[in-house]
Amino acid sequence: MIAKNDDSINYAEMEKWLNNYFLDPLTSYLDQTQFQIDLYETNKEWIVEAILSEYDASEITVLIEKEKLTITAMIPTPSKQSQKRIRVIEFPFQVISQKVTATFMEGILEIFISKTDGEVANNRYITLQ
């Protein structure tokens, strides 16, 4: 693991971003039309929680690209039209530079973004555990 310097993330900017995210009417709209997302912060990480109770783990993908975290949930159907729901969260820092892990249990997807541990800065899919 690559240790991150605390200067790589502006925590005051992140706090402002979190406040704006929850006050944005689009956030509430997407919670109702796509799926609900909540954001939490601990001393060591930010946690993105998505409620995806009607999906299986095999129907969910998590992609990180630069500052973006994209969650896609898609139920395959026999017809050519799939039931696809997407949420994109743009962070005020390079998510690809952070260690990111994800778990999916009992319909809840949790994505953990480390504040202290970094990884190679590549766009990548995150494997659900």
The first five atom37 places (N, CA, C, CB, O) and aatype in JSON, in Angstrom:
{
  "aatype": [12, 9, 0, 11, 2, 3, 3, 15, 9, 2, 18, 0, 6, 12, 6, 11, 17, 10, 2, 2, 18, 13, 10, 3, 14, 10, 16, 15, 18, 10, 3, 5, 16, 5, 13, 5, 9, 3, 10, 18, 6, 16, 2, 11, 6, 17, 9, 19, 6, 0, 9, 10, 15, 6, 18, 3, 0, 15, 6, 9, 16, 19, 10, 9, 6, 11, 6, 11, 10, 16, 9, 16, 0, 12, 9, 14, 16, 14, 15, 11, 5, 15, 5, 11, 1, 9, 1, 19, 9, 6, 13, 14, 13, 5, 19, 9, 15, 5, 11, 19, 16, 0, 16, 13, 12, 6, 7, 9, 10, 6, 9, 13, 9, 15, 11, 16, 3, 7, 6, 19, 0, 2, 2, 1, 18, 9, 16, 10, 5],
  "atom_mask": [
    [1, 1, 1, 1, 1],
    [1, 1, 1, 1, 1],
    [1, 1, 1, 1, 1],
    [1, 1, 1, 1, 1],
    [1, 1, 1, 1, 1],
    [1, 1, 1, 1, 1],
    [1, 1, 1, 1, 1],
    [1, 1, 1, 1, 1],
    [1, 1, 1, 1, 1],
    [1, 1, 1, 1, 1],
    [1, 1, 1, 1, 1],
    [1, 1, 1, 1, 1],
    [1, 1, 1, 1, 1],
    [1, 1, 1, 1, 1],
    [1, 1, 1, 1, 1],
    [1, 1, 1, 1, 1],
    [1, 1, 1, 1, 1],
    [1, 1, 1, 1, 1],
    [1, 1, 1, 1, 1],
    [1, 1, 1, 1, 1],
    [1, 1, 1, 1, 1],
    [1, 1, 1, 1, 1],
    [1, 1, 1, 1, 1],
    [1, 1, 1, 1, 1],
    [1, 1, 1, 1, 1],
    [1, 1, 1, 1, 1],
    [1, 1, 1, 1, 1],
    [1, 1, 1, 1, 1],
    [1, 1, 1, 1, 1],
    [1, 1, 1, 1, 1],
    [1, 1, 1, 1, 1],
    [1, 1, 1, 1, 1],
    [1, 1, 1, 1, 1],
    [1, 1, 1, 1, 1],
    [1, 1, 1, 1, 1],
    [1, 1, 1, 1, 1],
    [1, 1, 1, 1, 1],
    [1, 1, 1, 1, 1],
    [1, 1, 1, 1, 1],
    [1, 1, 1, 1, 1],
    [1, 1, 1, 1, 1],
    [1, 1, 1, 1, 1],
    [1, 1, 1, 1, 1],
    [1, 1, 1, 1, 1],
    [1, 1, 1, 1, 1],
    [1, 1, 1, 1, 1],
    [1, 1, 1, 1, 1],
    [1, 1, 1, 1, 1],
    [1, 1, 1, 1, 1],
    [1, 1, 1, 1, 1],
    [1, 1, 1, 1, 1],
    [1, 1, 1, 1, 1],
    [1, 1, 1, 1, 1],
    [1, 1, 1, 1, 1],
    [1, 1, 1, 1, 1],
    [1, 1, 1, 1, 1],
    [1, 1, 1, 1, 1],
    [1, 1, 1, 1, 1],
    [1, 1, 1, 1, 1],
    [1, 1, 1, 1, 1],
    [1, 1, 1, 1, 1],
    [1, 1, 1, 1, 1],
    [1, 1, 1, 1, 1],
    [1, 1, 1, 1, 1],
    [1, 1, 1, 1, 1],
    [1, 1, 1, 1, 1],
    [1, 1, 1, 1, 1],
    [1, 1, 1, 1, 1],
    [1, 1, 1, 1, 1],
    [1, 1, 1, 1, 1],
    [1, 1, 1, 1, 1],
    [1, 1, 1, 1, 1],
    [1, 1, 1, 1, 1],
    [1, 1, 1, 1, 1],
    [1, 1, 1, 1, 1],
    [1, 1, 1, 1, 1],
    [1, 1, 1, 1, 1],
    [1, 1, 1, 1, 1],
    [1, 1, 1, 1, 1],
    [1, 1, 1, 1, 1],
    [1, 1, 1, 1, 1],
    [1, 1, 1, 1, 1],
    [1, 1, 1, 1, 1],
    [1, 1, 1, 1, 1],
    [1, 1, 1, 1, 1],
    [1, 1, 1, 1, 1],
    [1, 1, 1, 1, 1],
    [1, 1, 1, 1, 1],
    [1, 1, 1, 1, 1],
    [1, 1, 1, 1, 1],
    [1, 1, 1, 1, 1],
    [1, 1, 1, 1, 1],
    [1, 1, 1, 1, 1],
    [1, 1, 1, 1, 1],
    [1, 1, 1, 1, 1],
    [1, 1, 1, 1, 1],
    [1, 1, 1, 1, 1],
    [1, 1, 1, 1, 1],
    [1, 1, 1, 1, 1],
    [1, 1, 1, 1, 1],
    [1, 1, 1, 1, 1],
    [1, 1, 1, 1, 1],
    [1, 1, 1, 1, 1],
    [1, 1, 1, 1, 1],
    [1, 1, 1, 1, 1],
    [1, 1, 1, 1, 1],
    [1, 1, 1, 0, 1],
    [1, 1, 1, 1, 1],
    [1, 1, 1, 1, 1],
    [1, 1, 1, 1, 1],
    [1, 1, 1, 1, 1],
    [1, 1, 1, 1, 1],
    [1, 1, 1, 1, 1],
    [1, 1, 1, 1, 1],
    [1, 1, 1, 1, 1],
    [1, 1, 1, 1, 1],
    [1, 1, 1, 1, 1],
    [1, 1, 1, 0, 1],
    [1, 1, 1, 1, 1],
    [1, 1, 1, 1, 1],
    [1, 1, 1, 1, 1],
    [1, 1, 1, 1, 1],
    [1, 1, 1, 1, 1],
    [1, 1, 1, 1, 1],
    [1, 1, 1, 1, 1],
    [1, 1, 1, 1, 1],
    [1, 1, 1, 1, 1],
    [1, 1, 1, 1, 1],
    [1, 1, 1, 1, 1]
  ],
  "atom_positions": [
    [[0.83, -1.18, 0.0], [0.0, 0.0, 0.0], [0.87, 1.25, 0.0], [-0.94, 0.0, 1.2], [1.97, 1.27, 0.55]],
    [[0.36, 2.25, -0.62], [1.06, 3.52, -0.7], [0.49, 4.43, 0.38], [0.93, 4.17, -2.11], [-0.72, 4.66, 0.41]],
    [[1.32, 4.93, 1.25], [0.84, 5.85, 2.28], [0.59, 7.21, 1.65], [1.87, 5.98, 3.46], [1.4, 7.69, 0.85]],
    [[-0.51, 7.81, 1.99], [-0.88, 9.1, 1.43], [-0.46, 10.21, 2.38], [-2.39, 9.17, 1.15], [-0.54, 10.07, 3.6]],
    [[-0.03, 11.3, 1.82], [0.27, 12.5, 2.58], [-1.05, 13.21, 2.86], [1.27, 13.43, 1.83], [-1.88, 13.31, 1.95]],
    [[-1.26, 13.69, 4.06], [-2.5, 14.38, 4.4], [-2.76, 15.59, 3.52], [-2.48, 14.81, 5.84], [-3.89, 16.06, 3.43]],
    [[-1.7, 16.13, 2.86], [-1.87, 17.29, 1.98], [-2.54, 16.92, 0.67], [-0.53, 17.92, 1.7], [-2.93, 17.82, -0.08]],
    [[-2.68, 15.62, 0.35], [-3.25, 15.22, -0.93], [-4.76, 15.44, -0.99], [-2.94, 13.77, -1.19], [-5.33, 15.49, -2.08]],
    [[-5.41, 15.58, 0.14], [-6.86, 15.81, 0.18], [-7.11, 17.04, 1.02], [-7.62, 14.57, 0.77], [-6.61, 17.17, 2.13]],
    [[-7.89, 17.95, 0.48], [-8.26, 19.16, 1.2], [-9.52, 18.84, 2.01], [-8.51, 20.38, 0.22], [-10.62, 18.78, 1.46]],
    [[-9.36, 18.63, 3.31], [-10.47, 18.19, 4.16], [-11.54, 19.26, 4.33], [-9.96, 17.78, 5.51], [-12.72, 18.94, 4.46]],
    [[-11.15, 20.53, 4.32], [-12.14, 21.61, 4.41], [-13.01, 21.63, 3.15], [-11.45, 22.99, 4.6], [-14.22, 21.82, 3.22]],
    [[-12.37, 21.42, 2.0], [-13.11, 21.35, 0.74], [-14.04, 20.13, 0.72], [-12.14, 21.29, -0.46], [-15.16, 20.21, 0.22]],
    [[-13.58, 19.02, 1.27], [-14.39, 17.81, 1.34], [-15.62, 18.03, 2.22], [-13.57, 16.62, 1.86], [-16.71, 17.59, 1.87]],
    [[-15.45, 18.7, 3.34], [-16.57, 19.0, 4.24], [-17.62, 19.87, 3.53], [-16.07, 19.71, 5.52], [-18.82, 19.62, 3.63]],
    [[-17.15, 20.88, 2.83], [-18.04, 21.76, 2.05], [-18.77, 20.96, 0.97], [-17.25, 22.93, 1.41], [-19.97, 21.14, 0.76]],
    [[-18.03, 20.07, 0.29], [-18.62, 19.24, -0.75], [-19.72, 18.34, -0.17], [-17.54, 18.39, -1.44], [-20.79, 18.21, -0.76]],
    [[-19.46, 17.72, 0.98], [-20.46, 16.86, 1.62], [-21.74, 17.63, 1.93], [-19.9, 16.23, 2.91], [-22.84, 17.15, 1.67]],
    [[-21.59, 18.82, 2.49], [-22.77, 19.65, 2.79], [-23.56, 19.98, 1.53], [-22.35, 20.95, 3.49], [-24.78, 19.87, 1.51]],
    [[-22.85, 20.38, 0.46], [-23.52, 20.7, -0.8], [-24.2, 19.49, -1.41], [-22.53, 21.29, -1.79], [-25.29, 19.6, -1.98]],
    [[-23.55, 18.32, -1.31], [-24.1, 17.09, -1.87], [-25.48, 16.8, -1.27], [-23.14, 15.91, -1.63], [-26.42, 16.47, -1.99]],
    [[-25.59, 16.91, 0.05], [-26.85, 16.58, 0.71], [-27.9, 17.66, 0.54], [-26.61, 16.34, 2.17], [-29.09, 17.37, 0.69]],
    [[-27.51, 18.89, 0.22], [-28.48, 19.96, 0.0], [-28.94, 20.04, -1.45], [-27.87, 21.28, 0.41], [-29.92, 20.72, -1.76]],
    [[-28.25, 19.35, -2.35], [-28.58, 19.37, -3.77], [-29.9, 18.62, -4.01], [-27.44, 18.75, -4.61], [-30.01, 17.45, -3.67]],
    [[-30.91, 19.29, -4.61], [-32.19, 18.61, -4.87], [-32.04, 17.41, -5.81], [-33.19, 19.59, -5.47], [-32.84, 16.48, -5.74]],
    [[-31.04, 17.42, -6.66], [-30.83, 16.3, -7.57], [-30.49, 15.02, -6.8], [-29.71, 16.62, -8.58], [-30.85, 13.93, -7.22]],
    [[-29.79, 15.17, -5.67], [-29.46, 14.01, -4.85], [-30.74, 13.31, -4.38], [-28.6, 14.43, -3.64], [-30.84, 12.08, -4.47]],
    [[-31.7, 14.07, -3.87], [-32.96, 13.49, -3.41], [-33.73, 12.86, -4.57], [-33.83, 14.55, -2.72], [-34.32, 11.79, -4.43]],
    [[-33.73, 13.54, -5.71], [-34.43, 13.02, -6.89], [-33.83, 11.67, -7.32], [-34.35, 14.03, -8.05], [-34.58, 10.72, -7.58]],
    [[-32.52, 11.59, -7.39], [-31.87, 10.33, -7.79], [-32.05, 9.25, -6.74], [-30.38, 10.57, -8.04], [-32.13, 8.07, -7.08]],
    [[-32.11, 9.62, -5.47], [-32.41, 8.64, -4.41], [-33.75, 7.97, -4.66], [-32.4, 9.32, -3.02], [-33.91, 6.78, -4.4]],
    [[-34.71, 8.74, -5.18], [-36.06, 8.21, -5.42], [-36.19, 7.5, -6.75], [-37.07, 9.32, -5.35], [-36.92, 6.51, -6.85]],
    [[-35.5, 7.97, -7.79], [-35.69, 7.4, -9.12], [-34.69, 6.31, -9.49], [-35.62, 8.49, -10.14], [-34.99, 5.45, -10.32]],
    [[-33.5, 6.33, -8.9], [-32.48, 5.32, -9.2], [-32.34, 4.37, -8.0], [-31.11, 6.0, -9.54], [-32.93, 3.29, -7.99]],
    [[-31.57, 4.76, -7.03], [-31.47, 4.05, -5.75], [-30.85, 4.99, -4.74], [-30.62, 2.74, -5.89], [-30.15, 5.94, -5.09]],
    [[-31.12, 4.72, -3.48], [-30.68, 5.61, -2.4], [-29.2, 5.44, -2.1], [-31.5, 5.35, -1.14], [-28.68, 4.33, -2.06]],
    [[-28.54, 6.57, -1.9], [-27.13, 6.59, -1.5], [-26.99, 7.46, -0.26], [-26.22, 7.12, -2.66], [-27.6, 8.52, -0.15]],
    [[-26.17, 6.99, 0.68], [-25.8, 7.77, 1.85], [-24.29, 7.83, 1.92], [-26.4, 7.16, 3.15], [-23.6, 6.91, 1.47]],
    [[-23.76, 8.91, 2.47], [-22.33, 9.08, 2.65], [-22.02, 9.24, 4.13], [-21.81, 10.3, 1.85], [-22.71, 9.97, 4.85]],
    [[-20.99, 8.55, 4.58], [-20.56, 8.62, 5.97], [-19.07, 8.88, 6.02], [-20.92, 7.3, 6.74], [-18.34, 8.61, 5.06]],
    [[-18.62, 9.41, 7.14], [-17.2, 9.67, 7.32], [-16.75, 9.13, 8.67], [-16.89, 11.18, 7.19], [-17.41, 9.34, 9.69]],
    [[-15.62, 8.44, 8.66], [-14.97, 8.02, 9.9], [-13.59, 8.67, 9.93], [-14.88, 6.44, 10.0], [-13.24, 9.42, 9.02]],
    [[-12.82, 8.38, 10.95], [-11.46, 8.93, 11.02], [-10.57, 8.43, 9.9], [-10.84, 8.59, 12.36], [-9.65, 9.13, 9.48]],
    [[-10.83, 7.21, 9.42], [-9.94, 6.58, 8.45], [-10.48, 6.49, 7.03], [-9.61, 5.23, 8.91], [-9.72, 6.24, 6.1]],
    [[-11.81, 6.69, 6.84], [-12.36, 6.5, 5.5], [-13.68, 7.22, 5.3], [-12.54, 5.03, 5.22], [-14.36, 7.62, 6.25]],
    [[-14.03, 7.37, 4.02], [-15.37, 7.79, 3.64], [-16.09, 6.52, 3.21], [-15.37, 8.89, 2.5], [-15.5, 5.64, 2.59]],
    [[-17.36, 6.44, 3.56], [-18.16, 5.26, 3.22], [-19.35, 5.7, 2.39], [-18.63, 4.51, 4.51], [-20.11, 6.58, 2.78]],
    [[-19.49, 5.06, 1.23], [-20.65, 5.28, 0.37], [-21.52, 4.05, 0.53], [-20.24, 5.53, -1.15], [-21.07, 2.92, 0.32]],
    [[-22.77, 4.27, 0.92], [-23.69, 3.16, 1.13], [-24.84, 3.29, 0.14], [-24.23, 3.13, 2.6], [-25.48, 4.34, 0.05]],
    [[-25.09, 2.23, -0.62], [-26.19, 2.22, -1.59], [-27.16, 1.1, -1.24], [-25.64, 2.03, -3.04], [-26.75, -0.02, -0.96]],
    [[-28.45, 1.43, -1.26], [-29.5, 0.45, -0.97], [-29.91, -0.18, -2.3], [-30.73, 1.11, -0.25], [-30.52, 0.47, -3.15]],
    [[-29.56, -1.45, -2.47], [-29.81, -2.18, -3.72], [-30.45, -3.53, -3.42], [-28.5, -2.37, -4.51], [-29.98, -4.57, -3.88]],
    [[-31.53, -3.51, -2.65], [-32.13, -4.74, -2.15], [-32.72, -5.64, -3.23], [-33.2, -4.41, -1.17], [-32.87, -6.84, -3.0]],
    [[-33.05, -5.11, -4.4], [-33.63, -5.96, -5.45], [-32.59, -6.54, -6.4], [-34.64, -5.18, -6.23], [-32.94, -7.15, -7.4]],
    [[-31.3, -6.34, -6.08], [-30.22, -6.81, -6.95], [-29.36, -7.85, -6.26], [-29.35, -5.63, -7.4], [-29.29, -7.91, -5.03]],
    [[-28.72, -8.69, -7.08], [-27.72, -9.64, -6.61], [-26.35, -9.01, -6.83], [-27.84, -11.03, -7.34], [-26.22, -8.08, -7.63]],
    [[-25.34, -9.51, -6.16], [-23.98, -8.98, -6.29], [-23.49, -9.04, -7.74], [-23.03, -9.74, -5.39], [-22.77, -8.15, -8.19]],
    [[-23.89, -10.09, -8.47], [-23.44, -10.24, -9.86], [-24.05, -9.19, -10.79], [-23.8, -11.63, -10.37], [-23.6, -9.04, -11.92]],
    [[-25.06, -8.47, -10.32], [-25.74, -7.45, -11.14], [-25.26, -6.03, -10.83], [-27.24, -7.54, -10.93], [-25.83, -5.06, -11.34]],
    [[-24.22, -5.92, -10.0], [-23.74, -4.61, -9.56], [-22.28, -4.44, -9.95], [-23.91, -4.45, -8.02], [-21.47, -5.35, -9.77]],
    [[-21.95, -3.27, -10.49], [-20.55, -2.94, -10.76], [-20.21, -1.61, -10.1], [-20.27, -2.88, -12.29], [-21.05, -0.71, -9.99]],
    [[-18.97, -1.51, -9.66], [-18.44, -0.28, -9.06], [-17.19, 0.08, -9.84], [-18.13, -0.45, -7.51], [-16.24, -0.7, -9.91]],
    [[-17.2, 1.27, -10.44], [-16.08, 1.75, -11.25], [-15.58, 3.06, -10.68], [-16.5, 1.91, -12.73], [-16.37, 3.95, -10.35]],
    [[-14.26, 3.17, -10.57], [-13.7, 4.46, -10.18], [-12.84, 4.98, -11.33], [-12.86, 4.35, -8.86], [-12.02, 4.26, -11.9]],
    [[-13.06, 6.25, -11.64], [-12.32, 6.94, -12.7], [-12.02, 8.35, -12.21], [-13.14, 6.97, -14.05], [-12.93, 9.12, -11.92]],
    [[-10.77, 8.66, -12.12], [-10.33, 9.98, -11.65], [-11.07, 10.37, -10.38], [-10.55, 11.04, -12.74], [-10.85, 9.76, -9.33]],
    [[-11.95, 11.39, -10.44], [-12.7, 11.82, -9.25], [-14.07, 11.15, -9.14], [-12.89, 13.33, -9.28], [-14.81, 11.42, -8.19]],
    [[-14.42, 10.27, -10.08], [-15.76, 9.71, -10.14], [-15.84, 8.29, -9.57], [-16.25, 9.7, -11.56], [-14.94, 7.47, -9.74]],
    [[-16.95, 8.05, -8.91], [-17.33, 6.72, -8.46], [-18.67, 6.43, -9.13], [-17.42, 6.62, -6.87], [-19.64, 7.16, -8.92]],
    [[-18.73, 5.37, -9.93], [-19.95, 5.02, -10.65], [-20.45, 3.67, -10.17], [-19.7, 4.99, -12.18], [-19.73, 2.67, -10.2]],
    [[-21.69, 3.65, -9.71], [-22.34, 2.41, -9.29], [-23.42, 2.1, -10.33], [-22.96, 2.52, -7.83], [-24.29, 2.93, -10.59]],
    [[-23.34, 0.91, -10.91], [-24.33, 0.49, -11.9], [-24.98, -0.79, -11.4], [-23.68, 0.27, -13.31], [-24.3, -1.74, -11.0]],
    [[-26.29, -0.81, -11.43], [-27.06, -2.01, -11.07], [-27.95, -2.35, -12.26], [-27.91, -1.79, -9.74], [-28.7, -1.5, -12.75]],
    [[-27.86, -3.59, -12.73], [-28.61, -3.95, -13.92], [-29.14, -5.37, -13.78], [-27.74, -3.82, -15.17], [-28.37, -6.31, -13.57]],
    [[-30.45, -5.51, -13.91], [-31.08, -6.82, -13.92], [-31.26, -7.24, -15.37], [-32.46, -6.81, -13.16], [-31.99, -6.59, -16.11]],
    [[-30.59, -8.33, -15.79], [-30.77, -8.79, -17.17], [-32.19, -9.32, -17.37], [-29.73, -9.88, -17.52], [-32.74, -9.99, -16.5]],
    [[-32.75, -9.0, -18.51], [-34.1, -9.48, -18.83], [-34.04, -10.22, -20.16], [-35.13, -8.3, -18.89], [-33.11, -10.01, -20.95]],
    [[-35.03, -11.09, -20.42], [-35.03, -11.83, -21.7], [-35.11, -10.9, -22.92], [-36.2, -12.81, -21.72], [-34.54, -11.2, -23.97]],
    [[-35.81, -9.79, -22.78], [-35.87, -8.85, -23.9], [-34.56, -8.07, -23.96], [-37.1, -7.88, -23.75], [-33.72, -8.19, -23.07]],
    [[-34.39, -7.29, -24.98], [-33.15, -6.53, -25.15], [-33.05, -5.37, -24.17], [-33.04, -6.0, -26.56], [-31.97, -4.8, -24.01]],
    [[-34.14, -5.0, -23.51], [-34.13, -3.9, -22.57], [-33.84, -4.42, -21.17], [-35.46, -3.14, -22.61], [-34.57, -5.27, -20.65]],
    [[-32.79, -3.91, -20.57], [-32.44, -4.28, -19.2], [-32.9, -3.19, -18.25], [-30.92, -4.52, -19.06], [-33.05, -2.03, -18.64]],
    [[-33.13, -3.57, -17.03], [-33.46, -2.59, -16.0], [-32.15, -2.09, -15.4], [-34.4, -3.21, -14.89], [-31.59, -2.72, -14.51]],
    [[-31.68, -0.95, -15.9], [-30.38, -0.44, -15.5], [-30.55, 0.84, -14.7], [-29.5, -0.18, -16.74], [-31.28, 1.75, -15.09]],
    [[-29.85, 0.89, -13.57], [-29.86, 2.09, -12.72], [-28.42, 2.47, -12.43], [-30.66, 1.86, -11.39], [-27.58, 1.62, -12.15]],
    [[-28.15, 3.78, -12.51], [-26.78, 4.26, -12.36], [-26.76, 5.47, -11.43], [-26.17, 4.62, -13.73], [-27.63, 6.33, -11.49]],
    [[-25.74, 5.51, -10.59], [-25.45, 6.71, -9.78], [-23.98, 7.03, -9.95], [-25.82, 6.49, -8.26], [-23.12, 6.15, -9.86]],
    [[-23.69, 8.29, -10.2], [-22.31, 8.77, -10.33], [-22.08, 9.81, -9.25], [-22.03, 9.35, -11.76], [-22.87, 10.75, -9.1]],
    [[-21.01, 9.64, -8.5], [-20.65, 10.61, -7.47], [-19.29, 11.18, -7.85], [-20.62, 9.95, -6.03], [-18.33, 10.43, -8.04]],
    [[-19.21, 12.5, -7.98], [-17.94, 13.17, -8.28], [-17.39, 13.77, -7.01], [-18.13, 14.26, -9.37], [-17.98, 14.68, -6.42]],
    [[-16.26, 13.25, -6.58], [-15.6, 13.72, -5.36], [-14.68, 14.89, -5.68], [-14.81, 12.58, -4.7], [-14.29, 15.07, -6.83]],
    [[-14.34, 15.7, -4.68], [-13.42, 16.83, -4.9], [-11.95, 16.42, -4.79], [-13.72, 17.94, -3.89], [-11.09, 17.25, -4.5]],
    [[-11.65, 15.15, -5.02], [-10.28, 14.64, -5.01], [-10.21, 13.42, -5.91], [-9.81, 14.29, -3.55], [-11.25, 12.87, -6.31]],
    [[-9.01, 12.99, -6.24], [-8.81, 11.84, -7.12], [-9.1, 10.53, -6.37], [-7.36, 11.82, -7.68], [-8.27, 10.06, -5.59]],
    [[-10.26, 9.96, -6.59], [-10.63, 8.7, -5.95], [-9.7, 7.58, -6.41], [-12.1, 8.33, -6.27], [-9.41, 6.65, -5.65]],
    [[-9.23, 7.66, -7.65], [-8.37, 6.59, -8.17], [-7.04, 6.49, -7.42], [-8.09, 6.8, -9.65], [-6.35, 5.48, -7.51]],
    [[-6.68, 7.53, -6.69], [-5.43, 7.52, -5.92], [-5.6, 6.91, -4.53], [-4.89, 8.92, -5.8], [-4.61, 6.74, -3.81]],
    [[-6.82, 6.6, -4.15], [-7.11, 6.07, -2.81], [-7.35, 4.56, -2.88], [-8.34, 6.78, -2.19], [-7.73, 4.02, -3.92]],
    [[-7.13, 3.9, -1.76], [-7.5, 2.49, -1.65], [-9.02, 2.44, -1.52], [-6.79, 1.78, -0.41], [-9.6, 3.09, -0.66]],
    [[-9.66, 1.65, -2.39], [-11.12, 1.54, -2.4], [-11.49, 0.06, -2.34], [-11.74, 2.22, -3.68], [-10.98, -0.75, -3.12]],
    [[-12.37, -0.28, -1.4], [-12.89, -1.65, -1.3], [-14.41, -1.57, -1.22], [-12.3, -2.39, -0.05], [-14.97, -0.52, -0.93]],
    [[-15.07, -2.7, -1.48], [-16.53, -2.71, -1.45], [-17.04, -4.05, -0.96], [-17.1, -2.42, -2.85], [-16.44, -5.1, -1.21]],
    [[-18.15, -4.0, -0.23], [-18.84, -5.21, 0.21], [-20.31, -5.09, -0.16], [-18.66, -5.44, 1.74], [-20.85, -3.99, -0.24]],
    [[-20.94, -6.24, -0.38], [-22.37, -6.27, -0.66], [-22.98, -7.38, 0.17], [-22.66, -6.48, -2.19], [-22.65, -8.56, 0.01]],
    [[-23.89, -6.98, 1.08], [-24.51, -7.96, 1.96], [-25.94, -7.52, 2.27], [-23.69, -8.14, 3.27], [-26.18, -6.37, 2.63]],
    [[-26.87, -8.44, 2.14], [-28.27, -8.21, 2.47], [-28.83, -6.95, 1.81], [-28.43, -8.11, 3.98], [-29.56, -6.18, 2.44]],
    [[-28.49, -6.76, 0.54], [-29.05, -5.66, -0.24], [-28.38, -4.31, -0.03], [0.0, 0.0, 0.0], [-28.85, -3.3, -0.56]],
    [[-27.3, -4.28, 0.74], [-26.61, -3.0, 0.99], [-25.19, -3.09, 0.47], [-26.62, -2.66, 2.51], [-24.4, -3.94, 0.87]],
    [[-24.87, -2.17, -0.45], [-23.53, -2.03, -0.99], [-22.8, -0.98, -0.17], [-23.55, -1.66, -2.5], [-23.29, 0.14, -0.01]],
    [[-21.63, -1.33, 0.35], [-20.81, -0.38, 1.08], [-19.47, -0.26, 0.37], [-20.62, -0.81, 2.57], [-18.8, -1.25, 0.12]],
    [[-19.1, 0.98, 0.05], [-17.83, 1.26, -0.61], [-17.0, 2.08, 0.36], [-18.04, 2.02, -1.97], [-17.43, 3.11, 0.86]],
    [[-15.79, 1.6, 0.62], [-14.9, 2.22, 1.59], [-13.76, 2.9, 0.85], [-14.36, 1.18, 2.61], [-13.01, 2.24, 0.13]],
    [[-13.62, 4.21, 1.03], [-12.56, 4.99, 0.4], [-11.62, 5.44, 1.5], [-13.13, 6.21, -0.41], [-11.99, 6.25, 2.35]],
    [[-10.4, 4.92, 1.48], [-9.43, 5.21, 2.54], [-8.96, 6.66, 2.47], [-8.24, 4.27, 2.44], [-8.72, 7.2, 1.39]],
    [[-8.83, 7.27, 3.63], [-8.26, 8.61, 3.72], [-6.74, 8.55, 3.79], [-8.8, 9.35, 4.95], [-6.07, 9.52, 3.44]],
    [[-6.19, 7.42, 4.22], [-4.75, 7.35, 4.48], [-4.0, 6.44, 3.53], [-4.52, 6.89, 5.86], [-2.82, 6.69, 3.26]],
    [[-4.63, 5.39, 3.0], [-3.94, 4.43, 2.14], [-4.25, 4.72, 0.69], [-4.33, 2.99, 2.5], [-5.41, 4.93, 0.31]],
    [[-3.21, 4.72, -0.13], [-3.38, 4.97, -1.55], [-3.1, 3.74, -2.37], [0.0, 0.0, 0.0], [-2.63, 2.72, -1.86]],
    [[-3.4, 3.84, -3.64], [-3.11, 2.78, -4.6], [-2.66, 3.44, -5.89], [-4.35, 1.87, -4.84], [-2.69, 4.66, -6.03]],
    [[-2.23, 2.61, -6.83], [-1.82, 3.12, -8.13], [-3.02, 3.82, -8.77], [-1.29, 1.96, -9.05], [-4.13, 3.3, -8.75]],
    [[-2.78, 4.98, -9.32], [-3.85, 5.82, -9.83], [-4.32, 5.38, -11.22], [-3.4, 7.26, -9.89], [-3.99, 6.01, -12.22]],
    [[-5.08, 4.29, -11.26], [-5.66, 3.8, -12.52], [-7.16, 3.71, -12.38], [-5.07, 2.42, -12.9], [-7.68, 3.4, -11.31]],
    [[-7.88, 3.98, -13.49], [-9.3, 3.69, -13.51], [-9.45, 2.19, -13.32], [-9.98, 4.17, -14.84], [-8.7, 1.41, -13.9]],
    [[-10.43, 1.78, -12.49], [-10.57, 0.34, -12.24], [-11.96, 0.0, -11.69], [-9.48, -0.13, -11.26], [-12.65, 0.83, -11.09]],
    [[-12.33, -1.26, -11.92], [-13.51, -1.8, -11.3], [-13.14, -2.34, -9.94], [-14.16, -2.9, -12.18], [-12.05, -2.89, -9.75]],
    [[-14.05, -2.19, -8.98], [-13.82, -2.67, -7.63], [-14.6, -3.98, -7.46], [-14.24, -1.61, -6.56], [-15.79, -4.03, -7.74]],
    [[-13.91, -5.01, -7.01], [-14.53, -6.32, -6.79], [-15.34, -6.27, -5.5], [-13.46, -7.46, -6.74], [-14.84, -5.82, -4.47]],
    [[-16.59, -6.74, -5.57], [-17.42, -6.8, -4.37], [-17.02, -8.0, -3.54], [-18.93, -6.86, -4.74], [-16.81, -9.09, -4.07]],
    [[-16.9, -7.78, -2.25], [-16.53, -8.88, -1.35], [-17.74, -9.34, -0.57], [-15.41, -8.46, -0.4], [-17.63, -10.26, 0.24]]
  ]
}
